[in-house]
Amino acid sequence: MKLEGIIAYPITPFHPDTQAVDVDALTITLNALLEQQCNAIVPLGSAGESAYLSWQEWQQVAQKSIEIVNQRVPVMLGISELTTATAIQKAQKAEELGADLIMVIPVSYWKLNDQEIYDYYQQIAASTKLPIMVYNNPATSGVDMSAELIVKMFQEIENICMVKDSTGDIQRMHKFHELSQGQLPFYNGCNPLALEAFCAGASGWCTVAPNLLGQLPSQLYQAVKDGDLDHAKALFYRQLPLLRFIVQGGLPKTVKAGLNELGFSVGEPRKPLQHATPLEVQQLKSLMALAKQA
């Protein structure tokens, strides 16, 4: 399966008082996200606070998200685990629940070498028939996989069929293309790099941006696809200040604050993450308004 376009990441809403998963808010926000011309949905990523959920909560969000999307677009579940055994458990549950793909990122306490990373993916792939997106985000995982390693896994491990890279290094994307002779579909996970990544041949943009910016991300993708670079640049620069702000401020905090300002009651991030300050909320409101000015 090859995805193209805007790969959208929902947040996980919590009840303000109990901090339990708010299933009603999840339904509302996911349906709203699907209206923004997204080409796939990825629950339980970094923005979805997957690392802060219990096993029971992870299953709850996964199952409910698949039900809500209801095959309107592909659903890819995020898996980020220290141990291979837990990652396998989640991969098998994802397949059982009816996910279309999984996105897998190894998380490191002890620094992993290339063979350990390779074995991690190989053993997960052997446990499921689902296609796998390799996710490289050293800022959150503590693991930075080289382009050479990722291409090797793509060529040798059957289920691995795409890569999301969030390093912000455009040269990494060029290397994916060169080392795989253009065979490895790569996806941009660095929001401020969206325009360059599409121009470099990225198959898609993995982003939380549609939560706050509506259809602007999909319009950017369409402009690049249509070869209208001037329009694509104009769309990108409207979004760039907000894209920088949400990345610097932390996705769960900033996106939840933005959704709350838009009238969605999604609660706050799980502690120890903190909610946005009044100043940050004001900045966020200004940047959202600026981006939406035609």
Salt bridges, closest charged atoms under 4 A:
GLU4 OE2 - LYS2 NZ 3.85
ASP22 OD2 - HIS15 ND1 3.56
GLU49 OE2 - LYS256 NZ 2.68
GLU57 OE2 - ARG270 NH2 2.63
GLU67 OE1 - LYS64 NZ 3.99
GLU81 OE2 - LYS90 NZ 2.50
GLU96 OE2 - LYS93 NZ 3.05
ASP144 OD1 - ARG172 NH1 3.06
GLU148 OE2 - LYS175 NZ 2.70
GLU156 OE2 - LYS152 NZ 3.10
ASP165 OD1 - ARG172 NH1 3.92
GLU261 OE1 - LYS285 NZ 3.81
GLU280 OE2 - LYS253 NZ 3.17
